[in-house]
């Protein structure tokens, strides 16, 4: 269902917002809500953002929920014991996650593979995008990304990014670098939706679907339209054929039918997750959907049947296929130390399933 973004602004409930409540380390790039100029900008909104969700009560804070994740008493906390059971065509029994990279700060988000299978990783605090190659070498490929977060690449190879600093926007990074969308139809900045932009997925028309509490579409001209009702969004992903859009909605995933012009119809519940709120999404070449939710990666068939879950040693915030043959799953872990400082880790696990090769994620 299409909605007027000026009349129905959703409650912000996203992992990016949760981590924004952690104290900002010295020298780190601030998200919009951490910027000293945020309140002055919000005061100019023709339609002000909704109140922030109340803190306290309900599920424990964490990715996909309001409030900063609790700090552990020991750091790093010991990994959870887990056993991977076989999911036919997806993963063999006994596979293990391996840590392949770590860094300080909120500096691993929006992970996706380039054409060679190397992983591009957005770094909020560093306002950069780095490339992690198969040897473990890390190089900076984009800088000055305005607290850049999630990444998406369409079938034409156009790379897009959400930029979470004050006057948040959706930007194209390649082949040319430009702002795609930073205002609403009434002239308000995107910041007037409240919170921070969370995730995005790019279509072959040059448009981008993104989440910022609710679900939005910026077409190739940058016009922003809101879709859906009663959504608490986080991750968003197009099916390989771009006929279906998936978006996390609390402990469920919603699906929409994508029309020829990019508009959305037929909102419905696609699957209920067995544990916690969903966060990042990815798809494979067979159209299966992968959903990170707590210390697990849930695997869902194109018809909405839950095929199984791949447990992990820590909570996962996002995941993507990579490697030369796109048969390795990479996932991001974010942990908070006793000093309330964030640390990011990238883990990998070998798969039987293969990622969709005509799009980066």
Secondary structure, 3 states (H helix, E strand, C coil): CEECCCCCCCCCCCHHHHHHCCCCCCCCCCCHHHCCCHHHHHCCCCCCCCCCCCCCCCCCCCCCCCCCCCCCCCCCCCCCCCCCCCECCCECCCCCCEEEEEEECCCCEEEEECCCCCEEEEECCCCEEEEECCCCCEEEEEECCCCEEEEEECCCCCEEEEECCCCCEEEEEECCCEEEECECCCCCEHHHHCCCCCCEEECCCCCEEEECCCEEEECCCCCEEEECCCCCEEEEEECCCCCEEEEEECCEEEEEEECCCCCEEEEEEEEECCCCCCCCEEEECCCCEEEECCCEEEEECCCCCEEEEEECCCCCCEEEEECCCCCEEEEEEEEECCCCCEEEEEEEEECCCCECCCCCC
